[in-house]
Amino acid sequence: IYTAPDVIKRSKKFINLKINSDKDTEIASRYKVYALPTLIFLDGNGKVLWSLEGATSNTSYFIGTMNKAQDKFISVA
């Protein structure tokens, strides 16, 4: 899903960071990562705006999740 052109385009509105939860257990614990993959959308203070657990191959669904996270960020900013 990460290589889909629409996802790449939409991702440019975010700061993307990949964390290895096996090595950085403190972050995994802090954000309650129990399944992989888990995508967590945070605001600038580290507050969870939206999360998505598990993999999807549905580009529209994934972009919709990104839109929800951004909408929530805008509404609380």
PDB file of N, CA, C and O in Angstrom:
ATOM      1  N   ILE A   1       0.821  -1.199   0.000  1.00  0.00           N
ATOM      2  CA  ILE A   1       0.000   0.000   0.000  1.00  0.00           C
ATOM      3  C   ILE A   1       0.863   1.261   0.000  1.00  0.00           C
ATOM      4  O   ILE A   1       0.474   2.287  -0.559  1.00  0.00           O
ATOM      5  N   TYR A   2       2.036   1.179   0.630  1.00  0.00           N
ATOM      6  CA  TYR A   2       2.889   2.366   0.771  1.00  0.00           C
ATOM      7  C   TYR A   2       3.492   2.819  -0.553  1.00  0.00           C
ATOM      8  O   TYR A   2       3.950   3.956  -0.667  1.00  0.00           O
ATOM      9  N   THR A   3       3.497   1.954  -1.539  1.00  0.00           N
ATOM     10  CA  THR A   3       4.061   2.316  -2.838  1.00  0.00           C
ATOM     11  C   THR A   3       3.000   2.745  -3.849  1.00  0.00           C
ATOM     12  O   THR A   3       3.330   3.095  -4.983  1.00  0.00           O
ATOM     13  N   ALA A   4       1.750   2.721  -3.454  1.00  0.00           N
ATOM     14  CA  ALA A   4       0.670   3.167  -4.347  1.00  0.00           C
ATOM     15  C   ALA A   4       0.835   4.669  -4.589  1.00  0.00           C
ATOM     16  O   ALA A   4       1.017   5.429  -3.638  1.00  0.00           O
ATOM     17  N   PRO A   5       0.775   5.099  -5.832  1.00  0.00           N
ATOM     18  CA  PRO A   5       0.999   6.518  -6.146  1.00  0.00           C
ATOM     19  C   PRO A   5       0.110   7.481  -5.343  1.00  0.00           C
ATOM     20  O   PRO A   5       0.584   8.530  -4.907  1.00  0.00           O
ATOM     21  N   ASP A   6      -1.153   7.144  -5.145  1.00  0.00           N
ATOM     22  CA  ASP A   6      -2.046   8.032  -4.381  1.00  0.00           C
ATOM     23  C   ASP A   6      -1.640   8.112  -2.907  1.00  0.00           C
ATOM     24  O   ASP A   6      -1.763   9.167  -2.283  1.00  0.00           O
ATOM     25  N   VAL A   7      -1.161   7.008  -2.359  1.00  0.00           N
ATOM     26  CA  VAL A   7      -0.711   6.995  -0.962  1.00  0.00           C
ATOM     27  C   VAL A   7       0.575   7.812  -0.838  1.00  0.00           C
ATOM     28  O   VAL A   7       0.729   8.579   0.112  1.00  0.00           O
ATOM     29  N   ILE A   8       1.480   7.656  -1.770  1.00  0.00           N
ATOM     30  CA  ILE A   8       2.720   8.438  -1.747  1.00  0.00           C
ATOM     31  C   ILE A   8       2.402   9.928  -1.804  1.00  0.00           C
ATOM     32  O   ILE A   8       2.966  10.720  -1.049  1.00  0.00           O
ATOM     33  N   LYS A   9       1.510  10.298  -2.690  1.00  0.00           N
ATOM     34  CA  LYS A   9       1.127  11.710  -2.828  1.00  0.00           C
ATOM     35  C   LYS A   9       0.524  12.242  -1.538  1.00  0.00           C
ATOM     36  O   LYS A   9       0.883  13.327  -1.081  1.00  0.00           O
ATOM     37  N   ARG A  10      -0.388  11.483  -0.953  1.00  0.00           N
ATOM     38  CA  ARG A  10      -1.063  11.914   0.283  1.00  0.00           C
ATOM     39  C   ARG A  10      -0.098  11.941   1.463  1.00  0.00           C
ATOM     40  O   ARG A  10      -0.241  12.773   2.358  1.00  0.00           O
ATOM     41  N   SER A  11       0.877  11.045   1.475  1.00  0.00           N
ATOM     42  CA  SER A  11       1.853  10.949   2.569  1.00  0.00           C
ATOM     43  C   SER A  11       2.725  12.185   2.685  1.00  0.00           C
ATOM     44  O   SER A  11       3.318  12.431   3.736  1.00  0.00           O
ATOM     45  N   LYS A  12       2.808  12.952   1.634  1.00  0.00           N
ATOM     46  CA  LYS A  12       3.643  14.155   1.660  1.00  0.00           C
ATOM     47  C   LYS A  12       3.112  15.212   2.614  1.00  0.00           C
ATOM     48  O   LYS A  12       3.815  16.172   2.929  1.00  0.00           O
ATOM     49  N   LYS A  13       1.883  15.047   3.076  1.00  0.00           N
ATOM     50  CA  LYS A  13       1.291  15.966   4.052  1.00  0.00           C
ATOM     51  C   LYS A  13       1.636  15.567   5.491  1.00  0.00           C
ATOM     52  O   LYS A  13       1.228  16.237   6.439  1.00  0.00           O
ATOM     53  N   PHE A  14       2.383  14.480   5.646  1.00  0.00           N
ATOM     54  CA  PHE A  14       2.709  13.935   6.961  1.00  0.00           C
ATOM     55  C   PHE A  14       4.219  13.807   7.120  1.00  0.00           C
ATOM     56  O   PHE A  14       4.958  13.777   6.136  1.00  0.00           O
ATOM     57  N   ILE A  15       4.659  13.734   8.346  1.00  0.00           N
ATOM     58  CA  ILE A  15       6.036  13.348   8.635  1.00  0.00           C
ATOM     59  C   ILE A  15       5.967  11.857   8.935  1.00  0.00           C
ATOM     60  O   ILE A  15       5.351  11.442   9.916  1.00  0.00           O
ATOM     61  N   ASN A  16       6.595  11.065   8.092  1.00  0.00           N
ATOM     62  CA  ASN A  16       6.508   9.611   8.200  1.00  0.00           C
ATOM     63  C   ASN A  16       7.727   9.074   8.941  1.00  0.00           C
ATOM     64  O   ASN A  16       8.862   9.460   8.662  1.00  0.00           O
ATOM     65  N   LEU A  17       7.476   8.193   9.872  1.00  0.00           N
ATOM     66  CA  LEU A  17       8.530   7.614  10.680  1.00  0.00           C
ATOM     67  C   LEU A  17       8.241   6.140  10.898  1.00  0.00           C
ATOM     68  O   LEU A  17       7.130   5.765  11.272  1.00  0.00           O
ATOM     69  N   LYS A  18       9.230   5.319  10.666  1.00  0.00           N
ATOM     70  CA  LYS A  18       9.080   3.880  10.871  1.00  0.00           C
ATOM     71  C   LYS A  18       9.845   3.504  12.142  1.00  0.00           C
ATOM     72  O   LYS A  18      11.023   3.829  12.291  1.00  0.00           O
ATOM     73  N   ILE A  19       9.162   2.821  13.044  1.00  0.00           N
ATOM     74  CA  ILE A  19       9.743   2.412  14.316  1.00  0.00           C
ATOM     75  C   ILE A  19       9.785   0.890  14.370  1.00  0.00           C
ATOM     76  O   ILE A  19       8.811   0.225  14.016  1.00  0.00           O
ATOM     77  N   ASN A  20      10.892   0.348  14.805  1.00  0.00           N
ATOM     78  CA  ASN A  20      11.015  -1.090  15.026  1.00  0.00           C
ATOM     79  C   ASN A  20      10.583  -1.346  16.466  1.00  0.00           C
ATOM     80  O   ASN A  20      11.335  -1.064  17.399  1.00  0.00           O
ATOM     81  N   SER A  21       9.393  -1.872  16.648  1.00  0.00           N
ATOM     82  CA  SER A  21       8.838  -2.050  17.996  1.00  0.00           C
ATOM     83  C   SER A  21       9.573  -3.112  18.806  1.00  0.00           C
ATOM     84  O   SER A  21       9.464  -3.137  20.032  1.00  0.00           O
ATOM     85  N   ASP A  22      10.315  -3.982  18.142  1.00  0.00           N
ATOM     86  CA  ASP A  22      11.125  -4.960  18.879  1.00  0.00           C
ATOM     87  C   ASP A  22      12.343  -4.302  19.515  1.00  0.00           C
ATOM     88  O   ASP A  22      12.793  -4.712  20.586  1.00  0.00           O
ATOM     89  N   LYS A  23      12.869  -3.288  18.856  1.00  0.00           N
ATOM     90  CA  LYS A  23      14.058  -2.597  19.369  1.00  0.00           C
ATOM     91  C   LYS A  23      13.697  -1.400  20.244  1.00  0.00           C
ATOM     92  O   LYS A  23      14.379  -1.126  21.232  1.00  0.00           O
ATOM     93  N   ASP A  24      12.650  -0.700  19.894  1.00  0.00           N
ATOM     94  CA  ASP A  24      12.242   0.472  20.663  1.00  0.00           C
ATOM     95  C   ASP A  24      10.971   0.153  21.435  1.00  0.00           C
ATOM     96  O   ASP A  24       9.887   0.644  21.121  1.00  0.00           O
ATOM     97  N   THR A  25      11.134  -0.671  22.438  1.00  0.00           N
ATOM     98  CA  THR A  25       9.986  -1.152  23.209  1.00  0.00           C
ATOM     99  C   THR A  25       9.322  -0.038  24.021  1.00  0.00           C
ATOM    100  O   THR A  25       8.136  -0.127  24.339  1.00  0.00           O
ATOM    101  N   GLU A  26      10.073   1.002  24.353  1.00  0.00           N
ATOM    102  CA  GLU A  26       9.493   2.109  25.113  1.00  0.00           C
ATOM    103  C   GLU A  26       8.408   2.823  24.305  1.00  0.00           C
ATOM    104  O   GLU A  26       7.338   3.129  24.830  1.00  0.00           O
ATOM    105  N   ILE A  27       8.688   3.083  23.034  1.00  0.00           N
ATOM    106  CA  ILE A  27       7.687   3.732  22.183  1.00  0.00           C
ATOM    107  C   ILE A  27       6.507   2.790  21.947  1.00  0.00           C
ATOM    108  O   ILE A  27       5.352   3.213  21.995  1.00  0.00           O
ATOM    109  N   ALA A  28       6.798   1.523  21.694  1.00  0.00           N
ATOM    110  CA  ALA A  28       5.726   0.548  21.475  1.00  0.00           C
ATOM    111  C   ALA A  28       4.814   0.471  22.698  1.00  0.00           C
ATOM    112  O   ALA A  28       3.593   0.395  22.562  1.00  0.00           O
ATOM    113  N   SER A  29       5.392   0.491  23.859  1.00  0.00           N
ATOM    114  CA  SER A  29       4.611   0.449  25.091  1.00  0.00           C
ATOM    115  C   SER A  29       3.812   1.738  25.294  1.00  0.00           C
ATOM    116  O   SER A  29       2.638   1.704  25.661  1.00  0.00           O
ATOM    117  N   ARG A  30       4.461   2.859  25.051  1.00  0.00           N
ATOM    118  CA  ARG A  30       3.802   4.157  25.243  1.00  0.00           C
ATOM    119  C   ARG A  30       2.540   4.282  24.385  1.00  0.00           C
ATOM    120  O   ARG A  30       1.527   4.821  24.832  1.00  0.00           O
ATOM    121  N   TYR A  31       2.612   3.783  23.157  1.00  0.00           N
ATOM    122  CA  TYR A  31       1.485   3.906  22.242  1.00  0.00           C
ATOM    123  C   TYR A  31       0.668   2.616  22.118  1.00  0.00           C
ATOM    124  O   TYR A  31      -0.168   2.476  21.225  1.00  0.00           O
ATOM    125  N   LYS A  32       0.927   1.688  23.028  1.00  0.00           N
ATOM    126  CA  LYS A  32       0.149   0.446  23.121  1.00  0.00           C
ATOM    127  C   LYS A  32       0.081  -0.308  21.798  1.00  0.00           C
ATOM    128  O   LYS A  32      -0.998  -0.658  21.320  1.00  0.00           O
ATOM    129  N   VAL A  33       1.249  -0.550  21.217  1.00  0.00           N
ATOM    130  CA  VAL A  33       1.347  -1.304  19.975  1.00  0.00           C
ATOM    131  C   VAL A  33       1.357  -2.782  20.328  1.00  0.00           C
ATOM    132  O   VAL A  33       2.324  -3.282  20.902  1.00  0.00           O
ATOM    133  N   TYR A  34       0.278  -3.483  19.985  1.00  0.00           N
ATOM    134  CA  TYR A  34       0.155  -4.904  20.293  1.00  0.00           C
ATOM    135  C   TYR A  34       0.152  -5.775  19.050  1.00  0.00           C
ATOM    136  O   TYR A  34       0.362  -6.985  19.133  1.00  0.00           O
ATOM    137  N   ALA A  35      -0.085  -5.164  17.899  1.00  0.00           N
ATOM    138  CA  ALA A  35      -0.137  -5.914  16.644  1.00  0.00           C
ATOM    139  C   ALA A  35       0.662  -5.158  15.593  1.00  0.00           C
ATOM    140  O   ALA A  35       0.802  -3.936  15.649  1.00  0.00           O
ATOM    141  N   LEU A  36       1.171  -5.900  14.652  1.00  0.00           N
ATOM    142  CA  LEU A  36       1.928  -5.285  13.555  1.00  0.00           C
ATOM    143  C   LEU A  36       1.268  -5.621  12.241  1.00  0.00           C
ATOM    144  O   LEU A  36       0.807  -6.749  12.061  1.00  0.00           O
ATOM    145  N   PRO A  37       1.207  -4.696  11.327  1.00  0.00           N
ATOM    146  CA  PRO A  37       1.640  -3.302  11.504  1.00  0.00           C
ATOM    147  C   PRO A  37       0.595  -2.492  12.266  1.00  0.00           C
ATOM    148  O   PRO A  37      -0.598  -2.795  12.237  1.00  0.00           O
ATOM    149  N   THR A  38       1.069  -1.471  12.939  1.00  0.00           N
ATOM    150  CA  THR A  38       0.204  -0.486  13.563  1.00  0.00           C
ATOM    151  C   THR A  38       0.664   0.881  13.085  1.00  0.00           C
ATOM    152  O   THR A  38       1.841   1.223  13.202  1.00  0.00           O
ATOM    153  N   LEU A  39      -0.248   1.649  12.557  1.00  0.00           N
ATOM    154  CA  LEU A  39       0.054   3.010  12.127  1.00  0.00           C
ATOM    155  C   LEU A  39      -0.596   3.961  13.107  1.00  0.00           C
ATOM    156  O   LEU A  39      -1.781   3.844  13.419  1.00  0.00           O
ATOM    157  N   ILE A  40       0.187   4.894  13.583  1.00  0.00           N
ATOM    158  CA  ILE A  40      -0.307   5.846  14.571  1.00  0.00           C
ATOM    159  C   ILE A  40      -0.070   7.247  14.046  1.00  0.00           C
ATOM    160  O   ILE A  40       1.043   7.595  13.653  1.00  0.00           O
ATOM    161  N   PHE A  41      -1.103   8.032  14.043  1.00  0.00           N
ATOM    162  CA  PHE A  41      -1.022   9.421  13.611  1.00  0.00           C
ATOM    163  C   PHE A  41      -1.024  10.282  14.864  1.00  0.00           C
ATOM    164  O   PHE A  41      -1.947  10.211  15.675  1.00  0.00           O
ATOM    165  N   LEU A  42       0.016  11.096  15.018  1.00  0.00           N
ATOM    166  CA  LEU A  42       0.200  11.902  16.217  1.00  0.00           C
ATOM    167  C   LEU A  42       0.164  13.384  15.879  1.00  0.00           C
ATOM    168  O   LEU A  42       0.435  13.782  14.746  1.00  0.00           O
ATOM    169  N   ASP A  43      -0.175  14.194  16.874  1.00  0.00           N
ATOM    170  CA  ASP A  43      -0.010  15.632  16.692  1.00  0.00           C
ATOM    171  C   ASP A  43       1.413  15.994  17.113  1.00  0.00           C
ATOM    172  O   ASP A  43       2.200  15.108  17.445  1.00  0.00           O
ATOM    173  N   GLY A  44       1.746  17.263  17.104  1.00  0.00           N
ATOM    174  CA  GLY A  44       3.102  17.705  17.422  1.00  0.00           C
ATOM    175  C   GLY A  44       3.519  17.462  18.859  1.00  0.00           C
ATOM    176  O   GLY A  44       4.705  17.525  19.181  1.00  0.00           O
ATOM    177  N   ASN A  45       2.552  17.183  19.728  1.00  0.00           N
ATOM    178  CA  ASN A  45       2.845  16.912  21.137  1.00  0.00           C
ATOM    179  C   ASN A  45       2.865  15.417  21.460  1.00  0.00           C
ATOM    180  O   ASN A  45       3.038  15.033  22.616  1.00  0.00           O
ATOM    181  N   GLY A  46       2.691  14.583  20.447  1.00  0.00           N
ATOM    182  CA  GLY A  46       2.703  13.143  20.666  1.00  0.00           C
ATOM    183  C   GLY A  46       1.353  12.555  21.032  1.00  0.00           C
ATOM    184  O   GLY A  46       1.260  11.379  21.383  1.00  0.00           O
ATOM    185  N   LYS A  47       0.297  13.372  20.953  1.00  0.00           N
ATOM    186  CA  LYS A  47      -1.051  12.875  21.252  1.00  0.00           C
ATOM    187  C   LYS A  47      -1.565  12.089  20.050  1.00  0.00           C
ATOM    188  O   LYS A  47      -1.440  12.529  18.907  1.00  0.00           O
ATOM    189  N   VAL A  48      -2.145  10.922  20.321  1.00  0.00           N
ATOM    190  CA  VAL A  48      -2.683  10.082  19.252  1.00  0.00           C
ATOM    191  C   VAL A  48      -3.933  10.732  18.673  1.00  0.00           C
ATOM    192  O   VAL A  48      -4.888  11.033  19.389  1.00  0.00           O
ATOM    193  N   LEU A  49      -3.902  10.941  17.364  1.00  0.00           N
ATOM    194  CA  LEU A  49      -5.061  11.481  16.650  1.00  0.00           C
ATOM    195  C   LEU A  49      -5.894  10.358  16.049  1.00  0.00           C
ATOM    196  O   LEU A  49      -7.124  10.405  16.054  1.00  0.00           O
ATOM    197  N   TRP A  50      -5.208   9.356  15.537  1.00  0.00           N
ATOM    198  CA  TRP A  50      -5.881   8.238  14.883  1.00  0.00           C
ATOM    199  C   TRP A  50      -4.893   7.094  14.819  1.00  0.00           C
ATOM    200  O   TRP A  50      -3.687   7.316  14.710  1.00  0.00           O
ATOM    201  N   SER A  51      -5.389   5.882  14.884  1.00  0.00           N
ATOM    202  CA  SER A  51      -4.504   4.729  14.707  1.00  0.00           C
ATOM    203  C   SER A  51      -5.201   3.678  13.853  1.00  0.00           C
ATOM    204  O   SER A  51      -6.427   3.605  13.769  1.00  0.00           O
ATOM    205  N   LEU A  52      -4.376   2.891  13.240  1.00  0.00           N
ATOM    206  CA  LEU A  52      -4.855   1.834  12.347  1.00  0.00           C
ATOM    207  C   LEU A  52      -4.019   0.597  12.634  1.00  0.00           C
ATOM    208  O   LEU A  52      -2.800   0.607  12.465  1.00  0.00           O
ATOM    209  N   GLU A  53      -4.677  -0.454  13.064  1.00  0.00           N
ATOM    210  CA  GLU A  53      -3.998  -1.700  13.396  1.00  0.00           C
ATOM    211  C   GLU A  53      -4.256  -2.717  12.298  1.00  0.00           C
ATOM    212  O   GLU A  53      -5.397  -2.915  11.882  1.00  0.00           O
ATOM    213  N   GLY A  54      -3.202  -3.355  11.833  1.00  0.00           N
ATOM    214  CA  GLY A  54      -3.344  -4.376  10.802  1.00  0.00           C
ATOM    215  C   GLY A  54      -3.074  -3.814   9.418  1.00  0.00           C
ATOM    216  O   GLY A  54      -3.032  -2.600   9.220  1.00  0.00           O
ATOM    217  N   ALA A  55      -2.895  -4.706   8.478  1.00  0.00           N
ATOM    218  CA  ALA A  55      -2.572  -4.321   7.101  1.00  0.00           C
ATOM    219  C   ALA A  55      -3.838  -4.206   6.262  1.00  0.00           C
ATOM    220  O   ALA A  55      -4.839  -4.880   6.508  1.00  0.00           O
ATOM    221  N   THR A  56      -3.763  -3.349   5.286  1.00  0.00           N
ATOM    222  CA  THR A  56      -4.849  -3.226   4.319  1.00  0.00           C
ATOM    223  C   THR A  56      -4.242  -3.048   2.935  1.00  0.00           C
ATOM    224  O   THR A  56      -3.165  -2.469   2.792  1.00  0.00           O
ATOM    225  N   SER A  57      -4.915  -3.533   1.946  1.00  0.00           N
ATOM    226  CA  SER A  57      -4.479  -3.309   0.568  1.00  0.00           C
ATOM    227  C   SER A  57      -5.461  -2.387  -0.153  1.00  0.00           C
ATOM    228  O   SER A  57      -5.350  -2.164  -1.359  1.00  0.00           O
ATOM    229  N   ASN A  58      -6.411  -1.862   0.594  1.00  0.00           N
ATOM    230  CA  ASN A  58      -7.424  -0.979   0.044  1.00  0.00           C
ATOM    231  C   ASN A  58      -6.927   0.469   0.117  1.00  0.00           C
ATOM    232  O   ASN A  58      -6.953   1.098   1.175  1.00  0.00           O
ATOM    233  N   THR A  59      -6.479   0.974  -1.020  1.00  0.00           N
ATOM    234  CA  THR A  59      -5.900   2.313  -1.076  1.00  0.00           C
ATOM    235  C   THR A  59      -6.884   3.380  -0.606  1.00  0.00           C
ATOM    236  O   THR A  59      -6.510   4.275   0.151  1.00  0.00           O
ATOM    237  N   SER A  60      -8.119   3.294  -1.043  1.00  0.00           N
ATOM    238  CA  SER A  60      -9.124   4.295  -0.655  1.00  0.00           C
ATOM    239  C   SER A  60      -9.344   4.305   0.850  1.00  0.00           C
ATOM    240  O   SER A  60      -9.451   5.371   1.455  1.00  0.00           O
ATOM    241  N   TYR A  61      -9.411   3.139   1.451  1.00  0.00           N
ATOM    242  CA  TYR A  61      -9.585   3.039   2.905  1.00  0.00           C
ATOM    243  C   TYR A  61      -8.398   3.663   3.630  1.00  0.00           C
ATOM    244  O   TYR A  61      -8.567   4.405   4.597  1.00  0.00           O
ATOM    245  N   PHE A  62      -7.195   3.353   3.152  1.00  0.00           N
ATOM    246  CA  PHE A  62      -5.990   3.867   3.793  1.00  0.00           C
ATOM    247  C   PHE A  62      -5.923   5.392   3.680  1.00  0.00           C
ATOM    248  O   PHE A  62      -5.614   6.073   4.658  1.00  0.00           O
ATOM    249  N   ILE A  63      -6.205   5.917   2.517  1.00  0.00           N
ATOM    250  CA  ILE A  63      -6.198   7.370   2.334  1.00  0.00           C
ATOM    251  C   ILE A  63      -7.304   8.008   3.173  1.00  0.00           C
ATOM    252  O   ILE A  63      -7.127   9.108   3.697  1.00  0.00           O
ATOM    253  N   GLY A  64      -8.428   7.335   3.300  1.00  0.00           N
ATOM    254  CA  GLY A  64      -9.497   7.819   4.167  1.00  0.00           C
ATOM    255  C   GLY A  64      -9.051   7.923   5.611  1.00  0.00           C
ATOM    256  O   GLY A  64      -9.403   8.872   6.312  1.00  0.00           O
ATOM    257  N   THR A  65      -8.278   6.949   6.052  1.00  0.00           N
ATOM    258  CA  THR A  65      -7.730   6.985   7.413  1.00  0.00           C
ATOM    259  C   THR A  65      -6.784   8.169   7.573  1.00  0.00           C
ATOM    260  O   THR A  65      -6.806   8.853   8.596  1.00  0.00           O
ATOM    261  N   MET A  66      -5.959   8.407   6.569  1.00  0.00           N
ATOM    262  CA  MET A  66      -5.048   9.547   6.616  1.00  0.00           C
ATOM    263  C   MET A  66      -5.844  10.860   6.671  1.00  0.00           C
ATOM    264  O   MET A  66      -5.474  11.784   7.395  1.00  0.00           O
ATOM    265  N   ASN A  67      -6.909  10.931   5.921  1.00  0.00           N
ATOM    266  CA  ASN A  67      -7.753  12.131   5.920  1.00  0.00           C
ATOM    267  C   ASN A  67      -8.401  12.346   7.279  1.00  0.00           C
ATOM    268  O   ASN A  67      -8.480  13.479   7.753  1.00  0.00           O
ATOM    269  N   LYS A  68      -8.866  11.269   7.914  1.00  0.00           N
ATOM    270  CA  LYS A  68      -9.479  11.380   9.242  1.00  0.00           C
ATOM    271  C   LYS A  68      -8.472  11.912  10.253  1.00  0.00           C
ATOM    272  O   LYS A  68      -8.806  12.766  11.074  1.00  0.00           O
ATOM    273  N   ALA A  69      -7.245  11.414  10.195  1.00  0.00           N
ATOM    274  CA  ALA A  69      -6.210  11.879  11.113  1.00  0.00           C
ATOM    275  C   ALA A  69      -5.919  13.355  10.891  1.00  0.00           C
ATOM    276  O   ALA A  69      -5.790  14.118  11.849  1.00  0.00           O
ATOM    277  N   GLN A  70      -5.816  13.754   9.640  1.00  0.00           N
ATOM    278  CA  GLN A  70      -5.540  15.156   9.356  1.00  0.00           C
ATOM    279  C   GLN A  70      -6.719  16.044   9.767  1.00  0.00           C
ATOM    280  O   GLN A  70      -6.511  17.131  10.306  1.00  0.00           O
ATOM    281  N   ASP A  71      -7.940  15.596   9.519  1.00  0.00           N
ATOM    282  CA  ASP A  71      -9.121  16.364   9.921  1.00  0.00           C
ATOM    283  C   ASP A  71      -9.148  16.560  11.436  1.00  0.00           C
ATOM    284  O   ASP A  71      -9.476  17.642  11.925  1.00  0.00           O
ATOM    285  N   LYS A  72      -8.804  15.510  12.168  1.00  0.00           N
ATOM    286  CA  LYS A  72      -8.802  15.604  13.627  1.00  0.00           C
ATOM    287  C   LYS A  72      -7.715  16.575  14.083  1.00  0.00           C
ATOM    288  O   LYS A  72      -7.920  17.350  15.017  1.00  0.00           O
ATOM    289  N   PHE A  73      -6.555  16.529  13.417  1.00  0.00           N
ATOM    290  CA  PHE A  73      -5.472  17.452  13.747  1.00  0.00           C
ATOM    291  C   PHE A  73      -5.927  18.897  13.538  1.00  0.00           C
ATOM    292  O   PHE A  73      -5.684  19.763  14.379  1.00  0.00           O
ATOM    293  N   ILE A  74      -6.577  19.140  12.425  1.00  0.00           N
ATOM    294  CA  ILE A  74      -7.036  20.503  12.116  1.00  0.00           C
ATOM    295  C   ILE A  74      -8.095  20.961  13.115  1.00  0.00           C
ATOM    296  O   ILE A  74      -8.116  22.125  13.515  1.00  0.00           O
ATOM    297  N   SER A  75      -8.974  20.041  13.517  1.00  0.00           N
ATOM    298  CA  SER A  75     -10.060  20.426  14.419  1.00  0.00           C
ATOM    299  C   SER A  75      -9.573  20.727  15.839  1.00  0.00           C
ATOM    300  O   SER A  75     -10.234  21.474  16.561  1.00  0.00           O
ATOM    301  N   VAL A  76      -8.439  20.166  16.256  1.00  0.00           N
ATOM    302  CA  VAL A  76      -7.937  20.432  17.598  1.00  0.00           C
ATOM    303  C   VAL A  76      -6.842  21.483  17.610  1.00  0.00           C
ATOM    304  O   VAL A  76      -6.441  21.943  18.679  1.00  0.00           O
ATOM    305  N   ALA A  77      -6.356  21.868  16.450  1.00  0.00           N
ATOM    306  CA  ALA A  77      -5.271  22.865  16.378  1.00  0.00           C
ATOM    307  C   ALA A  77      -5.776  24.259  16.605  1.00  0.00           C
ATOM    308  O   ALA A  77      -4.995  25.211  16.577  1.00  0.00           O
TER     309      ALA A  77
END
